[in-house]
Structure formats: C-alpha cells, structure tokens
Amino acid sequence: MNSRIPAMLAALAITIAAPAHAAKTAGEVVDDSTINASIKAGLLMDKRTEAHRINVETYKGIVQLSGFVNSQAERDAATQVAAAVSSVKEVRNSIAIGPSGSVGQKFDDSVTTGRVKAALIDSKDVKSHQINVETNGGVVQLSGFVTSDTMRASAARIAADIGGVKRVDNVLLLKPH
C-alpha cells in the first residue's frame, strides 16, 4: 500500500500539470468555481436579488451574470454582489429585465428552453455544455463563454429556428485568451 502512494502522487501531479494546451489550469478551474459559489451565496443572502433567476458563469476571473430579473435595481444589486467577491477581475452583466410570468407562461418557457437545449445538443456546430439557456415570455437568452464567433452565431441561429421563440438575446461571450 505504501508503494502506491508515490505513484498516486505522481499521477496527481501529472493530472494537474499536464494540460499545457488546456484553456484553463487546474488552479483557474478551482478559482472560478470558488468565485461562482461565492457570488451565488452572496446573491442568496442579498434581499435585493432573486438568486434563482440569475446565472453566474466565470472564466479566468471574468464573471458573466445572466438571466431575467424584475428591475434595474435588482440588476445593479447583482453587479455589486459579484464585484465585491475577491479574485473577480471583471463583471459583465448580461441580465435582462423582464417580469416573472404566469404559471402557464413559465410552463411554455420551460418547454421552449428544453427544445432549444435539445437542438443545441444535437448540433455539431456548438458545444452545448458551454451555453446556458433561459426563456422569459418567449425571449430566449443564450449566455456563457464559447470558443468562437462561429459557435456564438450558430447557437443563435439554432435557437431562433425553434417554434415559440419570439426573439433570441445572444449574450454569449468569447473565452478570453
């Protein structure tokens, strides 16, 4: 058993150090996860925000806030919460203002979101795991960090082709280098 410990440590070191070509280091992944969790906790604690309506994505310390909120004041409060978290380099607030709808509208929006997500998964042109999809009143918002303008445009086109989509709010960001 003691002879396995050096081998496991070596494997761990290679796993952490090996991705020389990866977009993010293991440390950056941990930092971004910590930033996300801290912002979400801050949004939950802040009485001015409805945290469940706000998405948080972080890439190399750059934070994108997205989703739909009821007012400009709530949108501004979310920015303040995110900016106050240590290690945040920049906050890009892509939150749209749109009132919460009826139960029927929420159901229709959920169906639309599911159809858009399914179409993105089926597409060879996009990496659907990089894209958040939210729908409010038939308006589909695409957010997250993607690797190319082509992927960004393809995702918007795919979403726009789904029945029930009134408009696509494409706030996808390109991953910084």
C-alpha positions as CSV (number, residue, x, y, z in Angstrom):
1,M,0.0,0.0,0.0
2,N,2.8,2.4,0.9
3,S,4.4,1.8,-2.6
4,R,1.2,3.0,-4.2
5,I,1.3,6.5,-2.6
6,P,4.3,7.8,-4.6
7,A,2.6,6.5,-7.8
8,M,-0.7,8.2,-6.9
9,L,1.1,11.5,-6.1
10,A,2.9,11.3,-9.4
11,A,-0.4,10.7,-11.2
12,L,-2.0,13.6,-9.4
13,A,0.9,15.9,-10.3
14,I,0.7,14.9,-13.9
15,T,-3.0,15.4,-14.0
16,I,-2.7,18.9,-12.6
17,A,0.4,19.9,-14.6
18,A,-0.2,18.1,-17.9
19,P,-2.8,20.3,-19.6
20,A,-0.3,22.6,-21.2
21,H,-2.7,23.1,-24.1
22,A,-5.8,23.3,-22.0
23,A,-7.7,26.6,-21.9
24,K,-7.6,26.8,-18.1
25,T,-5.2,25.4,-15.5
26,A,-6.5,23.3,-12.6
27,G,-5.9,26.3,-10.3
28,E,-8.0,28.5,-12.5
29,V,-10.8,26.0,-12.5
30,V,-10.8,25.9,-8.7
31,D,-10.6,29.7,-8.5
32,D,-13.5,30.1,-11.0
33,S,-15.6,27.6,-9.1
34,T,-14.9,29.4,-5.8
35,I,-15.9,32.7,-7.4
36,N,-19.1,31.2,-8.7
37,A,-20.0,29.7,-5.3
38,S,-19.2,33.0,-3.5
39,I,-21.3,35.1,-5.9
40,K,-24.3,32.7,-5.7
41,A,-24.1,32.7,-1.9
42,G,-23.9,36.5,-1.9
43,L,-27.0,36.7,-4.2
44,L,-28.9,34.3,-1.9
45,M,-28.0,36.4,1.1
46,D,-28.8,39.8,-0.6
47,K,-32.5,40.7,-0.1
48,R,-32.4,42.8,-3.2
49,T,-31.9,39.9,-5.6
50,E,-33.8,36.7,-6.5
51,A,-30.8,34.5,-6.9
52,H,-32.7,31.7,-8.6
53,R,-33.3,33.9,-11.6
54,I,-29.6,34.8,-12.0
55,N,-27.0,32.7,-13.7
56,V,-23.3,33.1,-12.8
57,E,-20.5,31.9,-15.1
58,T,-16.8,32.6,-14.5
59,Y,-13.9,32.2,-16.9
60,K,-10.4,33.1,-15.7
61,G,-11.9,35.6,-13.2
62,I,-14.2,37.2,-15.6
63,V,-17.8,36.9,-14.4
64,Q,-20.9,36.9,-16.6
65,L,-24.3,37.4,-14.9
66,S,-27.3,36.5,-17.0
67,G,-31.0,35.6,-16.6
68,F,-34.1,37.7,-16.1
69,V,-34.9,40.0,-13.2
70,N,-37.7,42.3,-12.4
71,S,-35.9,45.7,-12.2
72,Q,-32.9,47.7,-12.9
73,A,-32.3,48.0,-9.2
74,E,-32.1,44.2,-8.9
75,R,-29.8,44.0,-11.9
76,D,-27.5,46.6,-10.3
77,A,-27.5,44.8,-7.0
78,A,-26.4,41.6,-8.7
79,T,-23.4,43.5,-10.2
80,Q,-22.5,44.9,-6.8
81,V,-22.6,41.5,-5.2
82,A,-20.4,39.9,-7.9
83,A,-17.9,42.8,-7.9
84,A,-17.4,42.5,-4.2
85,V,-16.1,38.9,-4.4
86,S,-12.3,38.6,-4.2
87,S,-10.5,37.4,-7.3
88,V,-13.1,38.8,-9.6
89,K,-11.3,40.7,-12.4
90,E,-14.4,41.9,-14.3
91,V,-18.2,41.6,-14.2
92,R,-20.2,41.6,-17.4
93,N,-23.8,42.0,-16.5
94,S,-26.0,40.4,-19.3
95,I,-29.1,40.2,-17.1
96,A,-32.3,41.2,-18.9
97,I,-35.2,42.9,-17.2
98,G,-38.4,41.1,-17.6
99,P,-41.2,40.4,-15.2
100,S,-41.9,36.9,-14.0
101,G,-44.9,35.5,-15.9
102,S,-47.9,33.4,-15.1
103,V,-47.7,29.7,-14.3
104,G,-48.8,29.0,-17.9
105,Q,-46.2,31.3,-19.3
106,K,-43.5,29.7,-17.1
107,F,-44.5,26.3,-18.4
108,D,-44.4,27.4,-22.0
109,D,-41.0,29.0,-21.4
110,S,-39.7,25.7,-19.8
111,V,-40.8,23.8,-22.9
112,T,-39.1,26.3,-25.2
113,T,-35.9,26.2,-23.1
114,G,-35.9,22.4,-23.3
115,R,-36.4,22.4,-27.1
116,V,-33.6,24.9,-27.6
117,K,-31.3,22.9,-25.3
118,A,-32.1,19.7,-27.2
119,A,-31.4,21.4,-30.6
120,L,-28.1,22.7,-29.3
121,I,-27.1,19.2,-28.1
122,D,-28.0,17.8,-31.5
123,S,-25.8,20.4,-33.3
124,K,-22.3,19.5,-34.3
125,D,-21.5,23.3,-34.6
126,V,-21.8,24.1,-30.9
127,K,-20.6,22.7,-27.5
128,S,-23.9,22.8,-25.7
129,H,-22.4,22.3,-22.3
130,Q,-20.8,25.8,-22.6
131,I,-24.2,27.5,-23.2
132,N,-26.9,28.5,-20.6
133,V,-30.4,28.8,-22.0
134,E,-33.2,30.8,-20.2
135,T,-36.6,31.8,-21.6
136,N,-38.9,34.5,-20.4
137,G,-42.0,35.4,-22.3
138,G,-40.8,33.6,-25.4
139,V,-37.5,35.5,-25.3
140,V,-34.6,33.1,-25.3
141,Q,-31.3,34.2,-23.7
142,L,-28.1,32.4,-24.6
143,S,-25.2,33.0,-22.2
144,G,-21.9,31.6,-21.2
145,F,-18.4,31.5,-22.6
146,V,-17.8,29.9,-26.0
147,T,-14.7,29.4,-28.1
148,S,-15.6,31.1,-31.4
149,D,-17.7,33.7,-33.1
150,T,-18.9,30.8,-35.3
151,M,-20.2,28.9,-32.4
152,R,-21.9,32.0,-31.0
153,A,-23.7,32.7,-34.3
154,S,-24.6,29.0,-34.8
155,A,-26.2,28.9,-31.3
156,A,-28.3,32.0,-32.0
157,R,-29.4,30.6,-35.4
158,I,-30.4,27.3,-33.9
159,A,-32.4,29.0,-31.1
160,A,-34.2,31.3,-33.5
161,D,-35.4,28.3,-35.6
162,I,-37.2,26.8,-32.7
163,G,-41.0,27.2,-32.6
164,G,-42.3,29.5,-29.9
165,V,-39.1,31.6,-29.8
166,K,-40.1,35.3,-30.2
167,R,-36.6,36.7,-30.0
168,V,-33.1,35.5,-29.2
169,D,-31.0,37.6,-26.8
170,N,-27.5,36.3,-27.6
171,V,-25.2,37.4,-24.8
172,L,-22.6,34.6,-25.3
173,L,-19.1,35.8,-24.6
174,L,-15.9,34.6,-26.3
175,K,-13.4,33.0,-24.0
176,P,-10.5,35.4,-23.3
177,H,-7.1,34.1,-24.1
